[in-house]
Amino acid sequence: MRPRTAFAIVSVTVSLAGCAGWRPVPQGDIAPRLSTEKPVRVQLRDGSIVVLDQPRVVGDSLIGNLGPTHERTAVALSAVQALDERGVSVWRTAGTVALVYVGATIVALFLLLSNLG
């Protein structure tokens, strides 16, 4: 693999990884705050953590699909200690783009200087 191709792949991968993060969902009436398109990370009062895809509130339960098998799972809302929703982080994205840019500049300067000498 050529160095430029490898650098491009690493840059894109790092940039995409830096854009997303978990954001807390305020406590209270969570039903209208949830997006069924975004996964949620649920921290239970017993300390365990589960990630549910396609979450929705039905009655007094949080229901969603769990893991790669998409097994339907229900969690009592009274057992939920904290709830986080997956979303884009502006600051993480900006920081990642800046780091990739600085890294690309350093590599380009190094390659330029090594070709001159």
Backbone hydrogen bonds in HBPLUS format (Angstrom, degrees):
<---DONOR---> <-ACCEPTOR-->    atom                        ^
c    i                          cat <-CA-CA->   ^        H-A-AA   ^      H-
h    n   atom  resd res      DA  || num        DHA   H-A  angle D-A-AA Bond
n    s   type  num  typ     dist DA aas  dist angle  dist       angle   num
A0006-ALA N   A0002-ARG O   3.03 MM   4  6.33 166.0  2.05 160.1 164.0     1
A0007-PHE N   A0003-PRO O   2.89 MM   4  6.04 160.0  1.93 149.2 154.8     2
A0008-ALA N   A0004-ARG O   2.94 MM   4  6.11 156.7  1.99 145.1 151.4     3
A0009-ILE N   A0005-THR O   2.99 MM   4  6.24 160.1  2.03 152.0 157.0     4
A0010-VAL N   A0006-ALA O   3.00 MM   4  6.20 166.3  2.02 152.3 155.9     5
A0011-SER N   A0007-PHE O   2.89 MM   4  6.01 160.8  1.93 149.7 155.4     6
A0012-VAL N   A0008-ALA O   3.02 MM   4  6.17 166.3  2.04 151.1 154.0     7
A0013-THR N   A0009-ILE O   3.03 MM   4  6.15 163.9  2.06 149.5 154.4     8
A0014-VAL N   A0010-VAL O   2.95 MM   4  6.08 167.4  1.97 153.4 156.6     9
A0015-SER N   A0011-SER O   2.95 MM   4  6.05 158.5  2.00 146.0 152.6    10
A0016-LEU N   A0012-VAL O   2.98 MM   4  6.15 162.9  2.01 152.2 155.8    11
A0017-ALA N   A0013-THR O   3.05 MM   4  6.19 156.4  2.10 147.0 153.7    12
A0018-GLY N   A0014-VAL O   3.13 MM   4  6.25 144.6  2.26 145.2 153.3    13
A0019-CYS N   A0016-LEU O   3.36 MM   3  5.51 156.0  2.42 103.1 109.8    14
A0089-SER N   A0019-CYS O   2.78 MM  70  5.67 165.2  1.80 159.1 164.2    15
A0021-GLY N   A0087-GLY O   2.83 MM  66  5.63 153.6  1.90 162.8 171.8    16
A0087-GLY N   A0021-GLY O   2.89 MM  66  5.63 159.4  1.94 163.9 170.8    17
A0023-ARG N   A0085-GLU O   2.85 MM  62  5.26 161.4  1.88 143.1 149.1    18
A0085-GLU N   A0023-ARG O   2.68 MM  62  5.26 160.9  1.72 155.8 154.3    19
A0025-VAL N   A0083-LEU O   2.76 MM  58  5.54 166.4  1.78 158.2 153.7    20
A0033-ARG N   A0030-ILE O   2.99 MM   3  5.13 135.1  2.20 105.2 118.7    21
A0038-LYS N   A0035-SER O   3.29 MM   3  5.66 157.5  2.34 110.1 115.7    22
A0086-ARG N   A0039-PRO O   3.23 MM  47  5.93 163.4  2.26 169.6 166.9    23
A0040-VAL N   A0052-LEU O   2.93 MM  12  5.40 157.5  1.98 150.6 156.7    24
A0052-LEU N   A0040-VAL O   2.86 MM  12  5.40 153.5  1.93 157.4 163.3    25
A0041-ARG N   A0084-ASP O   2.77 MM  43  5.05 157.6  1.82 143.6 151.5    26
A0084-ASP N   A0041-ARG O   2.92 MM  43  5.05 161.2  1.95 146.6 152.6    27
A0042-VAL N   A0050-VAL O   2.71 MM   8  5.27 174.4  1.71 171.7 171.0    28
A0050-VAL N   A0042-VAL O   2.95 MM   8  5.27 155.9  2.01 146.0 153.0    29
A0043-GLN N   A0082-ALA O   2.91 MM  39  5.09 173.0  1.91 149.3 151.4    30
A0081-GLN N   A0043-GLN O   2.74 MM  38  5.58 157.9  1.79 152.4 159.4    31
A0082-ALA N   A0043-GLN O   3.15 MM  39  5.09 158.2  2.20 137.7 141.2    32
A0044-LEU N   A0048-SER O   2.83 MM   4  5.45 171.0  1.84 168.8 171.3    33
A0047-GLY N   A0044-LEU O   2.91 MM   3  5.42 161.6  1.94 119.1 123.0    34
A0045-ARG N   A0079-ALA O   2.85 MM  34  5.59 150.2  1.94 155.1 159.6    35
A0053-ASP N   A0065-ASN O   2.80 MM  12  4.93 169.3  1.81 146.9 148.7    36
A0065-ASN N   A0053-ASP O   2.82 MM  12  4.93 170.4  1.83 146.8 149.7    37
A0056-ARG N   A0063-ILE O   2.90 MM   7  5.44 138.7  2.07 152.4 163.8    38
A0063-ILE N   A0056-ARG O   2.83 MM   7  5.44 174.6  1.83 170.0 168.6    39
A0058-VAL N   A0061-SER O   2.95 MM   3  5.44 157.9  2.00 153.2 160.1    40
A0061-SER N   A0058-VAL O   3.07 MM   3  5.44 155.9  2.13 124.6 132.2    41
A0077-LEU N   A0060-ASP O   2.97 MM  17  5.74 176.6  1.97 142.5 143.6    42
A0062-LEU N   A0075-VAL O   2.71 MM  13  5.11 166.7  1.72 156.3 159.6    43
A0075-VAL N   A0062-LEU O   2.81 MM  13  5.11 151.3  1.89 142.1 151.9    44
A0064-GLY N   A0073-THR O   2.94 MM   9  5.50 154.8  2.00 155.4 163.5    45
A0073-THR N   A0064-GLY O   2.75 MM   9  5.50 165.2  1.77 171.5 176.0    46
A0066-LEU N   A0071-GLU O   2.84 MM   5  5.10 160.3  1.88 132.8 138.8    47
A0071-GLU N   A0066-LEU O   3.19 MM   5  5.10 137.4  2.38 148.2 136.1    48
A0070-HIS N   A0067-GLY O   3.06 MM   3  5.37 157.4  2.11 109.9 117.1    49
A0079-ALA N   A0076-ALA O   2.90 MM   3  5.35 153.4  1.97 112.8 121.3    50
A0080-VAL N   A0077-LEU O   3.19 MM   3  5.29 161.3  2.23 105.2 111.0    51
A0093-THR N   A0089-SER O   2.96 MM   4  6.07 157.4  2.01 148.8 155.5    52
A0094-ALA N   A0090-VAL O   2.92 MM   4  6.12 164.3  1.94 149.7 154.0    53
A0095-GLY N   A0091-TRP O   2.91 MM   4  6.03 161.2  1.95 146.7 152.2    54
A0096-THR N   A0092-ARG O   2.92 MM   4  6.00 156.6  1.97 144.0 150.5    55
A0097-VAL N   A0093-THR O   2.92 MM   4  6.11 164.4  1.94 153.9 158.0    56
A0098-ALA N   A0094-ALA O   2.98 MM   4  6.14 159.3  2.02 146.3 152.2    57
A0099-LEU N   A0095-GLY O   2.94 MM   4  6.17 159.7  1.98 147.4 152.7    58
A0100-VAL N   A0096-THR O   2.91 MM   4  6.12 162.1  1.94 153.3 158.0    59
A0101-TYR N   A0097-VAL O   2.92 MM   4  6.07 157.8  1.97 147.7 154.2    60
A0102-VAL N   A0098-ALA O   2.91 MM   4  6.14 166.2  1.93 153.8 157.0    61
A0103-GLY N   A0099-LEU O   2.85 MM   4  5.99 162.1  1.88 148.1 153.9    62
A0104-ALA N   A0100-VAL O   2.84 MM   4  5.98 157.9  1.88 147.9 153.9    63
A0105-THR N   A0101-TYR O   2.93 MM   4  6.13 154.0  1.99 147.8 155.2    64
A0106-ILE N   A0102-VAL O   2.98 MM   4  6.24 159.2  2.03 150.8 155.9    65
A0107-VAL N   A0103-GLY O   2.99 MM   4  6.21 164.7  2.01 151.4 155.5    66
A0108-ALA N   A0104-ALA O   2.87 MM   4  6.01 160.0  1.91 146.5 152.6    67
A0109-LEU N   A0105-THR O   2.91 MM   4  6.10 160.7  1.94 150.0 155.0    68
A0110-PHE N   A0106-ILE O   2.91 MM   4  6.10 159.0  1.95 148.5 154.7    69
A0111-LEU N   A0107-VAL O   2.90 MM   4  6.14 162.5  1.93 153.2 157.4    70
A0112-LEU N   A0108-ALA O   2.89 MM   4  6.05 155.8  1.95 146.9 154.1    71
A0113-LEU N   A0109-LEU O   2.87 MM   4  6.04 167.5  1.88 153.8 156.8    72
A0114-SER N   A0110-PHE O   2.92 MM   4  6.05 152.5  1.99 146.6 154.6    73
A0115-ASN N   A0111-LEU O   3.06 MM   4  6.17 140.5  2.22 139.9 149.1    74
A0116-LEU N   A0112-LEU O   3.15 MM   4  6.40 136.6  2.35 141.2 152.6    75
A0117-GLY N   A0113-LEU O   3.30 MM   4  6.43 144.5  2.44 142.2 149.6    76
